[in-house]
Amino acid sequence: MDDNVALETIVTFLEGDLTAGALVAGGMADVGRKTRLAPAEYRRLVGRIGLNWHWVNQVRADDATLARRLADPGRRIHLLVRDGSVAGFFELMLLDREQVELDYIGLTAAMIGRGLGRPLLRAAIAEARLTGARRLLARTCTLDHPAALPLYLDCGFRVAGHQRDRVVPLSQSEKARLLA
Ligand SMILES: CC(C)(COP(=O)(O)OP(=O)(O)OC[C@H]1O[C@@H](n2cnc3c(N)ncnc32)[C@H](O)[C@@H]1OP(=O)(O)O)[C@@H](O)C(=O)NCCC(=O)NCCS
């Protein structure tokens, strides 16, 4: 594929009420506590898990931008660890006292389709509820895994809107840097 051709996508915005029990929460033993990552570690985590899904923004951000993102006290990153290796993660951001956003959720390629997605999303909802916020926001786009949207809806999210977007995929050299 030509490295510079932008991909068209449709983003679905989702939201759920954390107070009414509409969102299904649950614990997951392998999900660790909130973790602190250095910019390079974070770029690698998001980049590797998002490699097939065109999660480009954090991969392209410089260290200073990522350091600011990671230093925000409202940001919560939790790793899923299986057999000593990172198998997935989720990232929440407390936007204000009322709203928390699920910025990322994903599994490594080898872990997809093994029934881990549902408990991981439930664990993210449980962590979001602990913030005391009332509303959990999320988004998924047509470039994400096809299990994502049905899973969000099944866990109690509702669709709040749609928007067209364009994503310029990672070039071969960007991918090579990420995997080095
Ligand atoms: C989204 C993600 C976490 C879901 O995890 P998963 O391992 O694929 O899903 P699971 O095996 O836990 O299955 C969850 C449900 O999705 C369903 N599902 C699986 N593949 C599906 C597909 N292609 N289309 C529709 N539903 C699907 C399963 O049947 C299951 O439902 P069930 O519990 O009623 O049987 C995972 O696919 C992932 O990390 N994808 C890459 C990153 C991504 O797209 N993240 C979402 C960004 S918003």
The ligand as an SDF file (V2000), in Angstrom:
LIG
                    3D

 48 50  0  0  0  0  0  0  0  0999 V2000
  -11.6720   -5.1430   20.9230 C   0  0  0  0  0  0  0  0  0  0  0  0
  -10.9670   -6.3050   21.6030 C   0  0  0  0  0  0  0  0  0  0  0  0
  -10.3870   -5.8720   22.9470 C   0  0  0  0  0  0  0  0  0  0  0  0
  -12.0120   -7.4160   21.8490 C   0  0  0  0  0  0  0  0  0  0  0  0
  -11.3650   -8.5570   22.3030 O   0  0  0  0  0  0  0  0  0  0  0  0
  -11.4950   -9.9700   21.5650 P   0  0  0  0  0  0  0  0  0  0  0  0
  -10.5030  -10.8710   22.1370 O   0  0  0  0  0  0  0  0  0  0  0  0
  -11.4380   -9.7350   20.0840 O   0  0  0  0  0  0  0  0  0  0  0  0
  -12.9580  -10.3640   21.8920 O   0  0  0  0  0  0  0  0  0  0  0  0
  -13.4520  -11.5870   22.7870 P   0  0  0  0  0  0  0  0  0  0  0  0
  -12.8100  -12.8500   22.3060 O   0  0  0  0  0  0  0  0  0  0  0  0
  -13.3150  -11.2340   24.2290 O   0  0  0  0  0  0  0  0  0  0  0  0
  -14.9680  -11.6110   22.3560 O   0  0  0  0  0  0  0  0  0  0  0  0
  -15.8260  -10.5690   22.7630 C   0  0  0  0  0  0  0  0  0  0  0  0
  -17.0960  -10.6800   22.0000 C   0  0  0  0  0  0  0  0  0  0  0  0
  -16.9030  -10.1910   20.6610 O   0  0  0  0  0  0  0  0  0  0  0  0
  -17.4420  -11.1240   19.7400 C   0  0  0  0  0  0  0  0  0  0  0  0
  -16.6790  -11.0810   18.5170 N   0  0  0  0  0  0  0  0  0  0  0  0
  -15.4580  -11.6030   18.2950 C   0  0  0  0  0  0  0  0  0  0  0  0
  -15.0530  -11.3330   17.0440 N   0  0  0  0  0  0  0  0  0  0  0  0
  -16.0770  -10.6490   16.4840 C   0  0  0  0  0  0  0  0  0  0  0  0
  -16.2650  -10.0880   15.1990 C   0  0  0  0  0  0  0  0  0  0  0  0
  -15.3510  -10.2230   14.2410 N   0  0  0  0  0  0  0  0  0  0  0  0
  -17.4210   -9.4140   14.9550 N   0  0  0  0  0  0  0  0  0  0  0  0
  -18.3710   -9.2990   15.9030 C   0  0  0  0  0  0  0  0  0  0  0  0
  -18.2340   -9.8000   17.1620 N   0  0  0  0  0  0  0  0  0  0  0  0
  -17.0960  -10.4810   17.4250 C   0  0  0  0  0  0  0  0  0  0  0  0
  -17.2860  -12.4620   20.4250 C   0  0  0  0  0  0  0  0  0  0  0  0
  -18.1980  -13.3580   19.8960 O   0  0  0  0  0  0  0  0  0  0  0  0
  -17.5420  -12.1240   21.8720 C   0  0  0  0  0  0  0  0  0  0  0  0
  -18.9110  -12.1360   22.1570 O   0  0  0  0  0  0  0  0  0  0  0  0
  -19.4770  -13.2570   23.1440 P   0  0  0  0  0  0  0  0  0  0  0  0
  -18.7600  -13.0370   24.4690 O   0  0  0  0  0  0  0  0  0  0  0  0
  -20.9270  -12.9590   23.2140 O   0  0  0  0  0  0  0  0  0  0  0  0
  -19.1230  -14.5750   22.5250 O   0  0  0  0  0  0  0  0  0  0  0  0
   -9.8500   -6.8950   20.6970 C   0  0  0  0  0  0  0  0  0  0  0  0
  -10.4150   -7.3550   19.4910 O   0  0  0  0  0  0  0  0  0  0  0  0
   -8.7470   -5.9260   20.3670 C   0  0  0  0  0  0  0  0  0  0  0  0
   -7.8720   -5.6470   21.1580 O   0  0  0  0  0  0  0  0  0  0  0  0
   -8.7750   -5.4180   19.1230 N   0  0  0  0  0  0  0  0  0  0  0  0
   -7.7090   -4.5800   18.5870 C   0  0  0  0  0  0  0  0  0  0  0  0
   -7.7680   -3.1840   19.1540 C   0  0  0  0  0  0  0  0  0  0  0  0
   -9.1500   -2.5930   19.0370 C   0  0  0  0  0  0  0  0  0  0  0  0
   -9.7950   -2.6270   18.0030 O   0  0  0  0  0  0  0  0  0  0  0  0
   -9.5690   -2.0160   20.1730 N   0  0  0  0  0  0  0  0  0  0  0  0
  -10.8460   -1.3470   20.2810 C   0  0  0  0  0  0  0  0  0  0  0  0
  -10.6420    0.0870   20.0750 C   0  0  0  0  0  0  0  0  0  0  0  0
  -12.1100    0.9770   20.3870 S   0  0  0  0  0  0  0  0  0  0  0  0
  1  2  1  0
  2  3  1  0
  2  4  1  0
  2 36  1  0
  4  5  1  0
  5  6  1  0
  6  7  2  0
  6  8  1  0
  6  9  1  0
  9 10  1  0
 10 11  2  0
 10 12  1  0
 10 13  1  0
 13 14  1  0
 14 15  1  0
 15 16  1  0
 15 30  1  0
 16 17  1  0
 17 18  1  0
 17 28  1  0
 18 19  1  0
 18 27  1  0
 19 20  2  0
 20 21  1  0
 21 22  1  0
 21 27  2  0
 22 23  1  0
 22 24  2  0
 24 25  1  0
 25 26  2  0
 26 27  1  0
 28 29  1  0
 28 30  1  0
 30 31  1  0
 31 32  1  0
 32 33  2  0
 32 34  1  0
 32 35  1  0
 36 37  1  0
 36 38  1  0
 38 39  2  0
 38 40  1  0
 40 41  1  0
 41 42  1  0
 42 43  1  0
 43 44  2  0
 43 45  1  0
 45 46  1  0
 46 47  1  0
 47 48  1  0
M  END
$$$$
